[in-house]
């Protein structure tokens, strides 16, 4: 049986890399850790996973923009 997937997505590749590395160190024995830095790449990667055979946990960071910062 395959390992469940921890899926990280953020528009900043450095954030994705850091989260991927941290999660992989901590949970890599029990989970397959995947990271993408765009919604399109994330959807493509999710579509490549065997349909319905791998549980997936998604971790995303909210979009950062000047309009969001003004209302936060």
BELCOR-V355676 format. One record per residue. N is the residue number from 1. RES is the residue in one letter. SS is DSSP state (helix for helix, strand for strand, loop for the rest). PSI is psi in radians with two decimals (NA if undefined). OMEGA is omega in whole degrees, -180 to 180 (* if undefined). Layout:
{{N,RES,SS,PSI,OMEGA} {N,RES,SS,PSI,OMEGA}}
//
This chain:
{{1,X,loop,2.45,-179} {2,X,loop,2.79,179} {3,X,loop,2.59,173} {4,X,strand,2.78,-175} {5,X,strand,2.31,166} {6,X,strand,2.09,-174} {7,X,strand,2.11,-179} {8,X,strand,2.34,176} {9,X,strand,2.34,177} {10,X,loop,2.65,-179} {11,X,loop,-0.09,178} {12,X,loop,1.91,-178} {13,X,helix,-0.56,179} {14,X,helix,-0.66,177} {15,X,helix,-0.78,179} {16,X,helix,-0.81,-179} {17,X,helix,-0.78,-179} {18,X,helix,-0.81,179} {19,X,helix,-0.77,179} {20,X,helix,-0.84,-179} {21,X,helix,-0.79,180} {22,X,helix,-0.83,-179} {23,X,helix,-0.67,-180} {24,X,helix,-0.70,177} {25,X,helix,-0.75,-175} {26,X,helix,-0.71,-171} {27,X,helix,0.07,-174} {28,X,loop,-0.45,179} {29,X,loop,-0.51,-175} {30,X,loop,-0.33,-176} {31,X,strand,2.64,170} {32,X,strand,2.11,-177} {33,X,strand,2.21,-180} {34,X,strand,2.47,177} {35,X,strand,2.47,176} {36,X,strand,2.71,-177} {37,X,loop,0.33,173} {38,X,loop,2.70,179} {39,X,helix,-0.73,-179} {40,X,helix,-0.78,179} {41,X,helix,-0.66,178} {42,X,helix,-0.80,178} {43,X,helix,-0.72,179} {44,X,helix,-0.75,179} {45,X,helix,-0.76,178} {46,X,helix,-0.67,179} {47,X,helix,-0.44,180} {48,X,helix,-0.33,179} {49,X,loop,2.55,178} {50,X,loop,2.19,-174} {51,X,loop,1.94,174} {52,X,loop,0.09,-176} {53,X,loop,-0.11,179} {54,X,loop,2.01,175} {55,X,loop,2.45,-177} {56,X,strand,2.25,171} {57,X,strand,2.20,-179} {58,X,strand,2.44,175} {59,X,strand,2.05,-179} {60,X,strand,2.71,175} {61,X,loop,2.44,-179} {62,X,loop,2.62,179} {63,X,loop,2.46,178} {64,X,loop,2.21,175} {65,X,loop,2.90,-179} {66,X,helix,-0.57,179} {67,X,helix,-0.63,177} {68,X,helix,-0.66,-178} {69,X,helix,-0.60,-178} {70,X,helix,-0.48,-178} {71,X,helix,-0.11,-177} {72,X,loop,NA,*}}
//
